[in-house]
C-alpha cells in the first residue's frame, strides 16, 4: 500500500509518520531530539523512558516490546522502565512512577504506549510534547505520564477497545516497536539507530 508522507507541523504539535516510511526515524527522531534538548536532557538533566503496556494482550504489548529492544542494547543514557520481564501497566503504574521519582528526581520522561485509531491510522507513530494518559481508551483512570509522548497505532477501534487490542496483529506490533526503538535511539543521540535498535524484541 502507499505510505503517506511524514507530518512534522511544528515544535508545539505532534509529528506523525507511518512506520514503513523511510523518513520515519529521521523525522520523528529529530523531533524527539529537539524536545529533549529543550527539556535540558543534554545539559545534565536526567532522562527516563517509560514503556507502558502488558504482554497479556497483543495490542497492549507495544510498550514492553520497545523496552525489551532498548534493554538489549546494554548501557543506556537514560533510566528504562517497562520491559517484557518487568512491565509497567495499570496495576503497578503508580508504584513505578513513585520509584522513578525516588531514583531519578526531576527527570524528564518519555512515555511510550499503544493506541487505537481509525483504520487509516493503523501503523502510524506519533511523537509530541506533553503527556499521554495510559488506559484512557479502555476506560481506566490512570495518571498522565510524560514530558514527551510516543504512541503507535496498533489497530482500529472496533466496538470495544479491549476486543480491538485482542485482535491486533502481533507482527505489526513488533514492527512498530522496532521503529519506535530506532526513533528513541536517534532522539537521544545514539549512533546505532539504524543498527542494533532494530533487532527483534526479546520475549
Order of alpha helices (4+ residues) and beta strands (2+ residues): beta-beta-alpha-beta-alpha-beta-alpha-beta-beta-beta-beta-beta-alpha-alpha
